[in-house]
Amino acid sequence: MNTTEKLKKIRSRCIELLTIAEKRAGAAEAGWKSTIAAIDGVLATQHELGVTQTVANAVDHINVTITSILAAWPEEMFNDVA
């Protein structure tokens, strides 16, 4: 599974968990929403910019964000998501 596929699975899991959290509100809901927003931003930026020298700073930021998201979501937390 490549990084983009993994990010999409994490995003799907967040949407699933957000549905549960919306019934309870609070910090969990904000966490799922912020993770979804971060993933959407990373995926959109990757798509728009690609990886070139002229966008090195943006790419570095994307990579740091991806690393942080992936570290927070070990595979066992979303393996059951289609």
Secondary structure as the mmCIF struct_conf table of DSSP 4:
data_model
#
loop_
_struct_conf.conf_type_id
_struct_conf.id
_struct_conf.beg_label_comp_id
_struct_conf.beg_label_asym_id
_struct_conf.beg_label_seq_id
_struct_conf.end_label_comp_id
_struct_conf.end_label_asym_id
_struct_conf.end_label_seq_id
HELX_RH_AL_P HELX_RH_AL_P1 THR A 3 ARG A 24
BEND BEND1 GLY A 26 GLY A 26
HELX_RH_AL_P HELX_RH_AL_P2 ALA A 27 LEU A 49
BEND BEND2 VAL A 51 VAL A 51
HELX_RH_3T_P HELX_RH_3T_P1 GLN A 53 VAL A 55
HELX_RH_AL_P HELX_RH_AL_P3 ALA A 56 ALA A 72
BEND BEND3 TRP A 73 TRP A 73
HELX_RH_3T_P HELX_RH_3T_P2 GLU A 75 MET A 77
TURN_TY1_P TURN_TY1_P1 PHE A 78 ASP A 80
#
